[in-house]
Amino acid sequence: MKKPNGTLFHFEKSFRRIKPLLIIALFGFFISCEESVSLEHHENNDLPEKNDAADDHHYEWERLGNEWKITLKPESVFPPDLLWSIHLYYSWTGTDDALPLELTIQQNSFDFFPKAMINAPHGYRETALVFHRERWGELPREITVRVKGEAGGEFTVLDIMLLFRPPGSDPLAADPGTMLHYPHSLWRNEEYETFSHNLYPGLLYLVSDSFTVQSRFLKRLAFFTEKTGFVGRLAKDEEISHLRDWFAHDYRSGDLAAFYDLARRQNFPLNEYELVLRELLLKQGIIRAESGSYVKGEGALLGFSIQSGNRLPVYYVHETVHGLEFIIPELQKVFLDFFDTLSSYEKDFMRDALLYRGYNVLEDRQLLASETAAYLLQQKSEETDRYFRDYIMLWFTSYHGSLQENNSGRIVEFLKEDPGIFGRRSEVLQKEFRSLTGLCAETFYDLLPKNSSL
């Protein structure tokens, strides 16, 4: 897992054998409370290098049963003009889908669940939680991590890092729960904010304060990449001003590079928001400038608006599924192979529903398979049939008008005869998706307030 750059204060402690060596230094050194654990995969954690020369102690550690308490000493003082975040890494050798943990920071309590690290052997798991000073206020004097119930395996707190950084324009590293609860009043730009995923930093999220602002950034790009009749060309404003784009967006690096390079070659007049986005993508390495052209880099761009209201969590998961597909090549084949297992009725149903929404699925089979997968994965399996009945069925019937034409009437009858079919499909796909990414609808969010509806 890639860890953030910056000035770190670093801690490490084990669940079972605690022989701490506390190593502390400021600005460029690490505060480390380390134990020589025998975890086979410890070297995979890419822990920061430690400095054994420092001996100043700012934090104290205490373990009581199945909880860890980290306390900042009262006399410790840190620069007030820097922004801070706390990153928690841990492993768990259990086999359950999720290990309930409770974390208390200052006076706020949250429930969160572990994520399986991609390609991690033997059930090794880790996550990174980020608490931003902008969101939570002053540096916490006490942090408590507690296992709720039986762990069912060895749980180990591997690393707690306190990261300071100067105010700037870099995306805020954030777990999904923090991202979706981040107050608009703390945004660094009134119209938009940028985040990166805590576990997959190559995913860049552009969060807009309204659909209007989002469209200024992404509407032309949406038509260029996915809209029937527009794919591969730059539409002028007057062509698409009356047309609808997407409520949420996802773009792979190659498509972003193609969009901006075509604009360069045609000297196309992009708007100021598209130019801001181009610079952001260049800075993050998602596209690169090379020999006078724009070429693909690494990562993906995802976008949504807080104007989505209670639909925002669904849009977030849907677009993140696509983003992970863009950066984990195996997922593309998984989605195609899964689509091939569907009946002809299911395939036709999804194709026609997506055609109604304007997706270019007649010419792009990968898009058809990927969108089908994202709609199956965006909510819990037990909620999938209701979503397909209330939304996707409406798109299908709207596309056809009269259900007597072609085979559409038979498709509807087929789905009525087996109303739980998409829920079962979702359950199968969720398991395969989780095996590759460590994520599924039930465990997408790390950090959530206890009163959250997510």
C-alpha positions in Angstrom: 0.0 0.0 0.0 1.3 3.4 -0.9 1.6 5.6 2.2 1.3 9.4 2.1 4.3 11.7 1.8 4.9 14.3 4.5 6.3 14.6 8.0 5.4 11.5 10.0 5.1 10.5 13.6 5.0 6.7 13.5 3.8 4.0 15.9 3.6 0.3 15.9 2.3 -2.2 18.4 1.1 -5.8 18.5 -2.0 -7.4 20.0 -0.3 -10.3 21.8 3.4 -9.8 22.4 4.2 -6.2 23.5 7.9 -5.3 23.9 7.8 -1.7 22.8 10.8 0.4 21.8 9.7 4.0 21.7 11.5 6.1 19.1 10.5 9.7 18.7 11.7 12.5 16.5 10.2 15.7 15.1 9.9 16.8 11.4 11.4 14.2 9.2 11.9 11.5 11.9 9.4 9.0 13.3 7.9 8.3 16.7 7.8 4.5 16.8 6.5 2.1 19.3 7.6 -1.2 17.8 7.4 -4.9 18.6 9.4 -7.6 16.9 6.3 -9.5 15.7 6.7 -12.8 13.7 4.0 -12.0 11.1 5.1 -13.6 7.9 3.9 -10.7 5.8 5.3 -7.9 7.9 7.7 -6.8 5.2 4.8 -6.2 2.8 3.6 -3.3 4.9 6.2 -0.9 3.5 6.6 0.7 6.9 8.6 4.0 7.0 12.2 3.8 7.9 12.8 4.5 11.6 15.4 6.7 13.4 16.9 5.0 16.5 18.8 8.1 17.6 15.8 10.1 18.9 14.7 9.7 22.5 12.0 12.4 23.1 8.6 11.0 24.2 5.4 12.7 23.0 3.0 9.8 23.1 2.4 7.1 25.7 1.0 3.6 25.0 -1.2 1.4 27.1 -2.9 -1.8 26.3 -5.9 -3.0 28.3 -7.3 -6.4 27.2 -8.4 -6.1 23.6 -7.9 -2.3 23.2 -5.0 0.0 22.5 -4.9 3.5 24.0 -2.4 6.1 22.7 -2.2 9.3 24.7 -0.5 12.5 23.7 1.4 14.0 26.6 0.0 17.4 27.8 3.3 19.2 27.3 3.5 18.2 23.6 3.1 21.1 21.2 2.9 21.0 17.4 2.9 23.8 14.8 -0.6 25.3 14.6 -0.3 26.4 11.0 0.1 22.8 9.6 -2.7 20.5 8.7 -2.7 17.0 10.2 -4.2 13.6 9.6 -3.9 10.2 11.4 -3.4 7.0 9.4 -4.1 3.6 11.0 -2.8 0.4 9.6 -3.5 -3.1 11.0 -3.6 -6.7 10.0 -6.0 -9.4 10.9 -5.7 -13.1 10.1 -9.3 -14.0 10.6 -11.5 -15.4 7.8 -14.8 -13.5 8.4 -15.9 -10.8 5.9 -15.5 -8.0 8.4 -14.1 -7.6 11.9 -16.1 -5.0 13.8 -13.8 -2.5 15.5 -14.7 0.6 17.5 -12.4 3.6 17.4 -12.7 6.6 19.7 -10.9 9.8 18.8 -11.4 12.8 21.3 -15.1 12.6 22.1 -16.3 11.1 18.8 -16.9 7.4 18.3 -17.1 5.5 15.0 -17.6 2.0 13.8 -15.5 0.8 10.9 -14.5 -2.4 9.2 -11.3 -3.8 7.8 -10.5 -4.1 4.1 -8.5 -6.9 2.5 -5.4 -5.6 0.8 -5.3 -6.6 -2.9 -3.2 -9.7 -3.6 -2.5 -10.0 0.2 -1.6 -13.7 1.1 -3.2 -15.7 3.8 -6.0 -13.3 4.6 -3.6 -10.5 5.5 -5.6 -7.3 5.9 -4.9 -3.7 6.4 -6.5 -0.3 6.0 -5.7 3.4 6.4 -8.1 5.7 8.2 -7.6 9.4 7.8 -8.7 12.1 10.3 -8.1 15.6 8.9 -7.6 18.5 11.2 -9.9 20.5 8.9 -12.7 18.1 9.8 -12.0 17.1 13.4 -10.4 20.2 14.9 -7.4 20.2 17.2 -4.9 17.3 17.4 -6.5 14.5 19.5 -5.0 13.9 23.0 -6.2 10.3 23.0 -6.9 7.6 20.5 -8.5 4.3 21.4 -8.8 1.2 19.1 -11.0 -1.6 20.4 -12.0 -5.0 19.0 -15.7 -5.6 19.5 -16.3 -9.3 20.2 -14.1 -12.2 19.3 -11.5 -11.4 16.6 -11.4 -15.0 15.3 -7.7 -14.6 14.6 -4.7 -12.5 15.5 -5.4 -8.8 15.2 -2.4 -6.5 15.1 -2.1 -2.7 15.1 0.8 -2.3 12.7 1.2 1.4 12.3 -0.4 4.6 13.4 1.1 7.7 11.7 0.5 11.3 12.4 1.1 13.2 9.2 1.6 16.9 9.0 1.5 18.8 5.7 1.4 22.5 4.8 -1.9 23.9 3.4 -2.0 23.3 -0.3 -4.0 22.0 -3.3 -3.1 18.3 -3.1 -6.1 16.0 -2.9 -7.1 15.1 0.6 -6.4 11.4 1.4 -9.7 10.1 2.8 -11.5 6.9 3.5 -15.0 6.8 1.9 -16.9 7.6 5.1 -14.8 10.7 5.7 -15.1 11.8 2.1 -18.9 11.6 2.1 -19.2 13.4 5.5 -16.6 16.1 4.8 -18.3 19.5 5.5 -18.7 21.8 2.5 -17.6 24.7 4.8 -14.1 23.1 5.0 -13.6 22.9 1.2 -10.6 24.7 0.0 -12.5 25.9 -3.1 -16.1 26.9 -2.8 -17.2 25.1 -6.0 -15.3 21.8 -5.7 -13.0 19.7 -3.5 -10.6 16.9 -4.4 -9.9 13.6 -2.6 -7.8 10.5 -3.1 -8.9 7.0 -1.9 -7.1 6.0 1.3 -6.5 2.4 0.1 -6.2 3.2 -3.7 -4.4 6.6 -3.9 -4.5 6.4 -7.7 -8.3 7.1 -7.6 -8.8 10.9 -7.8 -12.3 12.2 -6.7 -13.6 15.5 -8.0 -16.5 16.5 -5.8 -18.6 19.4 -7.0 -21.0 21.6 -5.0 -23.7 21.4 -7.8 -24.5 19.5 -11.0 -23.9 22.8 -12.8 -20.3 23.0 -11.7 -19.8 19.3 -12.3 -21.1 19.6 -15.9 -18.6 22.5 -16.5 -15.8 20.1 -15.6 -17.0 16.9 -17.1 -20.0 17.1 -19.5 -18.0 17.4 -22.7 -15.7 14.6 -21.5 -18.8 12.4 -20.8 -20.0 12.8 -24.4 -16.5 12.2 -25.8 -16.1 8.9 -23.9 -19.5 7.3 -23.6 -22.4 9.0 -25.2 -23.9 7.5 -28.4 -23.2 9.6 -31.4 -20.5 11.7 -29.8 -17.8 9.2 -28.9 -14.3 10.2 -30.0 -15.1 13.8 -31.0 -15.2 17.1 -29.1 -18.7 18.5 -29.0 -19.3 22.2 -29.1 -21.3 23.8 -26.2 -24.3 24.5 -28.4 -24.5 20.8 -29.4 -24.8 19.5 -25.9 -26.1 22.3 -23.8 -29.7 21.0 -24.0 -28.6 17.4 -23.4 -28.1 15.6 -20.1 -24.8 14.1 -19.0 -24.3 12.0 -15.9 -25.2 12.4 -12.2 -21.7 10.9 -11.5 -18.6 10.2 -13.6 -15.7 7.8 -14.1 -12.8 8.1 -16.6 -9.7 6.0 -17.2 -6.3 7.6 -17.8 -6.2 6.8 -21.5 -9.5 8.4 -22.3 -8.6 11.6 -20.4 -5.3 11.8 -22.3 -7.1 11.3 -25.6 -9.6 14.0 -24.7 -7.0 16.6 -23.9 -4.6 15.6 -26.7 -7.4 15.9 -29.3 -8.2 19.4 -27.9 -4.6 20.3 -28.3 -4.3 19.0 -31.9 -7.6 20.7 -32.9 -6.9 23.9 -30.9 -10.3 23.3 -29.4 -11.5 26.0 -27.0 -11.9 24.2 -23.7 -13.6 26.1 -20.8 -11.8 27.3 -17.7 -13.0 24.3 -15.6 -11.7 21.8 -18.2 -8.3 23.6 -18.1 -8.2 23.5 -14.3 -9.0 19.8 -14.5 -6.2 19.2 -17.0 -3.6 20.8 -14.7 -4.9 18.7 -11.8 -4.7 15.5 -13.8 -1.1 16.4 -14.8 -0.1 17.1 -11.3 -1.5 13.8 -10.1 0.2 11.9 -12.9 -3.1 10.6 -14.3 -2.1 12.1 -17.6 1.4 13.1 -18.7 2.8 15.7 -21.1 5.3 13.9 -23.4 6.9 15.2 -26.5 4.3 17.9 -26.9 1.4 15.5 -26.5 -0.8 14.3 -23.7 -0.4 10.6 -22.9 -1.9 8.2 -20.3 -0.4 8.1 -16.9 -1.6 6.0 -13.9 -4.9 6.2 -12.0 -8.4 7.3 -12.8 -10.8 10.2 -12.3 -14.1 9.9 -10.6 -16.7 12.7 -10.1 -19.9 13.3 -8.2 -21.8 16.2 -6.7 -23.1 16.7 -3.2 -26.3 17.9 -4.8 -27.1 14.2 -5.3 -28.3 14.1 -1.7 -29.3 10.7 -0.3 -28.3 9.1 -3.7 -24.6 10.2 -3.1 -23.5 6.9 -1.4 -24.8 4.8 -4.2 -23.2 7.0 -6.8 -19.9 6.9 -4.9 -19.8 3.1 -4.8 -20.8 2.8 -8.5 -18.1 5.1 -9.7 -15.5 3.6 -7.4 -16.3 0.2 -8.9 -15.4 1.6 -12.3 -12.3 3.3 -10.9 -11.0 0.1 -9.5 -11.7 -1.6 -12.8 -9.5 1.0 -14.5 -6.5 0.4 -12.2 -6.9 -3.3 -11.7 -6.9 -4.9 -15.1 -8.1 -8.3 -13.9 -11.5 -6.8 -13.1 -12.2 -6.1 -16.8 -12.0 -9.8 -17.6 -14.0 -10.7 -14.4 -16.8 -8.4 -15.5 -16.8 -9.7 -19.1 -16.7 -13.3 -17.9 -19.5 -12.7 -15.5 -21.7 -11.0 -18.1 -21.3 -14.1 -20.3 -22.9 -16.2 -17.5 -26.2 -14.2 -17.7 -29.1 -15.4 -19.7 -30.0 -13.9 -23.0 -33.0 -12.2 -21.3 -30.8 -10.6 -18.7 -28.3 -9.4 -21.3 -31.0 -7.9 -23.5 -32.6 -6.3 -20.5 -29.4 -4.5 -19.4 -28.5 -3.6 -22.9 -31.8 -1.9 -23.6 -32.0 -0.2 -20.2 -28.5 1.3 -20.7 -29.4 2.3 -24.3 -32.2 4.4 -22.9 -29.7 6.1 -20.6 -27.5 7.0 -23.6 -24.7 4.5 -23.0 -22.8 3.5 -26.2 -23.2 -0.2 -25.3 -24.0 -1.4 -28.9 -20.5 -0.7 -29.9 -18.7 -1.2 -26.6 -19.2 -4.7 -25.1 -16.8 -3.9 -22.2 -18.9 -0.9 -21.3 -22.0 -3.1 -21.3 -20.4 -5.6 -19.0 -18.8 -3.0 -16.7 -22.0 -1.0 -16.2 -24.0 -4.2 -15.5 -21.4 -5.1 -12.9 -21.4 -1.6 -11.3 -25.2 -1.6 -11.0 -25.1 -5.0 -9.3 -22.3 -4.0 -6.9 -23.4 -0.5 -5.9 -25.8 -1.7 -3.1 -26.0 -4.6 -0.8 -27.2 -7.9 -2.5 -30.5 -7.9 -0.6 -31.3 -4.4 -1.9 -30.4 -5.1 -5.5 -33.7 -6.6 -6.7 -35.6 -3.6 -5.4 -33.2 -1.2 -7.2 -33.5 -3.0 -10.5 -37.3 -3.1 -10.1 -37.7 0.6 -9.2 -35.1 2.1 -11.6 -33.6 -0.1 -14.2 -37.0 -1.7 -15.2 -38.3 1.9 -15.7 -35.4 2.6 -18.1 -36.1 -0.6 -20.0 -39.8 0.0 -20.4 -39.2 3.7 -21.3 -36.8 2.6 -24.0 -39.3 0.2 -25.6 -42.6 2.1 -25.0 -44.8 -0.8 -26.1 -43.7 -4.0 -24.4 -45.3 -6.0 -27.3 -42.6 -5.1 -29.8 -39.7 -7.5 -30.4 -38.9 -9.6 -27.4 -39.4 -7.0 -24.7 -42.6 -8.3 -23.3 -41.1 -11.8 -22.8 -38.1 -10.3 -21.0 -40.4 -8.6 -18.5 -42.4 -11.8 -18.0 -39.1 -13.7 -17.4 -38.0 -11.2 -14.7 -41.5 -11.3 -13.1 -41.2 -15.1 -12.9 -37.9 -14.9 -11.1 -37.9 -11.6 -9.1 -34.8 -12.5 -7.0 -32.5 -13.1 -9.9 -30.5 -9.9 -9.8 -30.0 -10.2 -6.0 -28.5 -13.6 -6.5 -26.3 -12.3 -9.4 -25.2 -9.5 -7.1 -24.2 -11.9 -4.3 -22.0 -14.0 -6.6 -20.3 -10.9 -8.1 -19.8 -9.3 -4.7 -17.7 -12.2 -3.5 -15.5 -12.2 -6.6 -15.1 -8.4 -6.5 -14.1 -8.6 -2.8 -11.5 -11.3 -3.5 -9.7 -8.9 -5.8 -10.2 -5.5 -4.1 -11.0 -6.2 -0.5 -14.2 -4.2 -0.9 -17.9 -5.0 -1.3 -21.1 -3.1 -0.6 -21.2 -4.3 3.0 -17.7 -3.1 3.8 -17.1 -0.1 1.5 -16.8 2.4 4.3 -14.0 2.5 6.8 -15.0 5.3 9.1 -18.6 6.2 9.8 -20.2 8.2 12.6 -22.4 5.9 14.7 -25.5 7.8 13.6 -24.6 7.6 9.9 -27.2 6.2 7.5 -24.6 4.8 5.1 
